[in-house]
Structure formats: structure tokens, C-alpha cells
Amino acid sequence: MTVTQDKYILKVEGLGVSYGNVVAVKNVGFSVLQGEIFGLLGPNGAGKTSTLSAIESLIKFKTGTIEVNGYDVQQKPLHARASMGVQLQSTSFQSELNVIQILQLFSGIYGVPMTKDKISQVLEEIGLADAGKKKFGQLSGGQQQRVSLVIATIHNPKLVLLDEPTTGLDPQSRRQLWERIEAIRDKGHSVLLTTHSMEEAEAVCDRIAIIDHGSVVAVDTPQALINRHKDDPEVIAVSRRGKVTLEDVFIALTGKTVRA
Amino acid sequence: METIVPKSSTVFATLFRADLATAVSNRRSVVISLLVPMIILITWKGLIKLIGGPAVLATSITIGLIAIGLMSYTLSIARDRDKGIFQRLRVAPVPTWAIMASRISIQMVMIIVLTLATFIIGYQYDGIALSAQGYILTFGVAILGGAVYLSLGQLIVGLIKNFETINATTRITYFLFIMVGMVGGIDSMNATVKKLVNFSPYGCVKMMLAGSMEASKWTSDTSTAVIVSIAYIVVFGGIGISKFKWNTK
């Protein structure tokens, strides 16, 4: 792991997002450093998706600033988007296009056209050498995630955003995806991922931010958060097996109430 | 290292290629848009002596343009929005105008194919021949008429988010236009109703097409139809674009 402490790739400061009278995000701030995997955790409706949408410059926000690779996402949205690769929660590509056509489309969009040989090589690397002519919908969930991840990194971006990338995957596919995410980090990219899996956050994230009710309630490494809160009465009260886990800390910080 | 944003022209060309491949793969939509006009062209052969060849051609092209604007364009936009395909494109360095321009360009290609196919089958099967000027002018008017229905389609996807509701609305509108066409053809119809029908999106396009095919048929009403059509495009397109949301949430 080669985290560059003094160089951030993503900087979010004082972010506020509202939908009409509903405040979704208020005064959120965090940074993602070069070469780290940063996890954004929170219960349903906590403001994770709104924060991600603001970073992706899909929504306009009223307060705060977001910089991706030094580009303000509101002033230079195309530069900011060109600096990041995104894997959305539900992978959505034209169902009529096959995998090769999808790769050609996105490599063209990102300005890195790929030859057929290069595409074959990429597909071979992700174990889909024979799937080039298949429609995206014909691939299994794990295969779809691999293709989506390739597309997210097709242009060698500084920042990769992964929105709940392992949802619905079997343990084997999930482990394989974790290794791929770590490989992205090891190449010097930064990764921002959202997840509901505390196991995943502990396993792959260098640092995490816990967000709740639109605000960041904690930012640190998973182990540091556990160490800091392991003696809190709320954490001990929710601990199930005598050993404090990240999930115990998460529940203690965000409450036991089930969110919609 | 400075981030390089791809040229808009390169992005547009890439999107256009992908959208064309999608349209070719989705043959059912293309066939429906072309089949109905061809059926009219063939089954109305007996009416040529009664209403004239250009009127038959104009009706065929008008019905085809409605199918392209309402069914092909509107449903493809609604479906891709529903599936989140636009969101996936928008998180890439793609200007939003390039996404829409590519989609509209595909429909323009379909309009050209439709018009050409109508001319060829009309000539081969029905023996309908126009002057060179008539063919050229009709091409231009077909594109203008296509723009009327595309803007109407844009209005529908701008005002309605739910895919199923859009699907139902386009089918009802398509049916309504065909009914309007039939009502407009009844001679005993009230003059006011006839005027409304003539200057409806259906009537305007049909009138412009008929006028473009035969210079002698171009009247002051046809010129008014051109102005009304442009107004439809501005109003429908303007509202449709301003109200359009890229996702269904």
C-alpha cells in the first residue's frame, strides 16, 4: 500500500445537499488520499448516495466544494469526471450491445480507443475471453461486476468510485472483487467505495467515514475506530460475541433503529 | 499529469456508433416504424385515382414519422432512463447535449430511410412519380415533420417519468393521430373541426408533405402549416427539454 499522505485526490468540504425542503446532506467533509481505499458507510437514507451523486456532479449542491484531482466538480465537471471512474450500484448498459461493443463505447467516450487485440487482452485478464460476443445481460452477476470494474478503470483514472460493488455476489466473487479493488489501489489509484458490509470495510478499506442523518460522525481507519470506541458503554451493549467489531461501533454510532 | 477531456466530436461519434448498433439490433422498433407506412402504401393503391398519388405518399410518410417520433424515440429514451443507462453515461465526461444529439441523429437517419423507402415502393408498386424538385423538397419537409413528432415525444418524456405510463401515452397518442387523420378525411365534417384537424400536428405535417410533392398544391394554408409546425417544435421541444429529468427518481 502506498498512501501519499500529503496529496488528496478527492476533497469534500462543507457539502450540503437538499431536495426541496428535505436536507439530505449537511456540512459533510472528508478527503481521499492518493493510493488509499476509502469507505463511505452509513445506514439507508444516511446521505451516501447524495454525497456520491454530488461527487459525480450528477446533482447540483447548494453549499460546499468538491475537488476531484484538483478540479472543482461544479466549475469543471467534465475534467472532474474524466479524472474518475465510476461503477454504479446497478450496472446499466444498453442490453442490445455485446461486451466488446460496450468496451468500445466507453473507451471511445474516455478518449482511449481500444483495438480488438487490446479488448481481447483485457477480457482474458478478467477471465472473460469467450464472453466478448455475449450481451451484458447474459453474463452472471460476478462477470457483470468484472466488466463494470474494467470500464470504471478503462482510462486509468486517479479516483475510482464503487457504489456497493459486492452487493449480491457470492463469497468467491466477492473475494475476487476485493483483490481487484486492492490491485487498483496498488497501482496508485484512489478508491472511494460505499458498502453496507462492515466485513468488507474492515477487509479492504484503509480508512472509513461513517455518515448518518446527512453528517459525518466518524472518520478513521477501521481498527482505530474500534480501538477508540471499544470501551464505550453503547458499543459494549450491542456487542454480540464478547469481541468488539466494526459493526458494533457502527451500530453504536448510528443507532439500532431500522431505516427505510 | 493534466487530465485530458475527450473532444466532444469524438464523444458524439462514439455515442452515435453505439446508438446505431443498438437501433440495428432492436429490429422490431425499426420494422414497426417502416412496416405500417408500407402497408398503407400498398393497400391504398386503389385510392390513388381518387385522392392522388402524392396524398397517398404524404399519408404513408406522416404515419411513419409519427411512429418514429412517438414510438421509436420516446420509448427508447424512456427505457434507457428507466434502466439507468443515461446515468452511466453522465458520470463519464460526456456533455449531455451529445447524448441527446446522438439519439436524435439516429431518428433522423430513420426518417431518411423511411422517406426513401416510401419513394421507392411508391414508384415501383404504385407508379407514383414526383419531380426532382418534389423529391428534394419532400425530404426537407419530412425532416421538419419528423422534428414535430420528435419534439412531441420529448414533451412526453419530459412531463412523464414512469416508463409504463409513457408507453401507454405514446400508444394512445399514436392511435389518436390516426383517428385525427381519418376524421380529417370526412368531407361532411364541421368546418371548425376540419380546421383544427388540418392544423393539428398530424394535419400540418400531411399538408406540408402534400404541398412539397406538388408545387400546385402549395397554398397559403400550407405556408401557415410550416409556421405552426415550427411553433409546435419550439413549444413541445422547449417544454420537453426544460422538464426532462435524466433519472426516474
Chai-1 contact restraints between the chains, C-beta under 6 A:
chainA,res_idxA,chainB,res_idxB,connection_type,confidence,min_distance_angstrom,max_distance_angstrom,comment,restraint_id
A,E56,B,V91,contact,1.0,0.0,6.0,A-B,restraint_1
A,L78,B,V5,contact,1.0,0.0,6.0,A-B,restraint_2
A,L78,B,P93,contact,1.0,0.0,6.0,A-B,restraint_3
A,H79,B,T3,contact,1.0,0.0,6.0,A-B,restraint_4
A,H79,B,V5,contact,1.0,0.0,6.0,A-B,restraint_5
A,R81,B,P93,contact,1.0,0.0,6.0,A-B,restraint_6
A,A82,B,T3,contact,1.0,0.0,6.0,A-B,restraint_7
A,A82,B,V5,contact,1.0,0.0,6.0,A-B,restraint_8
A,A82,B,P93,contact,1.0,0.0,6.0,A-B,restraint_9
A,S83,B,T3,contact,1.0,0.0,6.0,A-B,restraint_10
A,V86,B,V91,contact,1.0,0.0,6.0,A-B,restraint_11
A,L88,B,R88,contact,1.0,0.0,6.0,A-B,restraint_12
A,S90,B,G84,contact,1.0,0.0,6.0,A-B,restraint_13
A,S92,B,K83,contact,1.0,0.0,6.0,A-B,restraint_14
A,S92,B,G84,contact,1.0,0.0,6.0,A-B,restraint_15
A,S92,B,I85,contact,1.0,0.0,6.0,A-B,restraint_16
A,S92,B,R88,contact,1.0,0.0,6.0,A-B,restraint_17
A,Q94,B,T22,contact,1.0,0.0,6.0,A-B,restraint_18
A,E96,B,T22,contact,1.0,0.0,6.0,A-B,restraint_19
A,E96,B,S25,contact,1.0,0.0,6.0,A-B,restraint_20
A,E96,B,N26,contact,1.0,0.0,6.0,A-B,restraint_21
A,Q101,B,A21,contact,1.0,0.0,6.0,A-B,restraint_22
A,L105,B,A18,contact,1.0,0.0,6.0,A-B,restraint_23
A,G108,B,T14,contact,1.0,0.0,6.0,A-B,restraint_24
A,I109,B,V11,contact,1.0,0.0,6.0,A-B,restraint_25
A,I109,B,T14,contact,1.0,0.0,6.0,A-B,restraint_26
A,I109,B,A92,contact,1.0,0.0,6.0,A-B,restraint_27
A,I109,B,V94,contact,1.0,0.0,6.0,A-B,restraint_28
A,G111,B,P6,contact,1.0,0.0,6.0,A-B,restraint_29
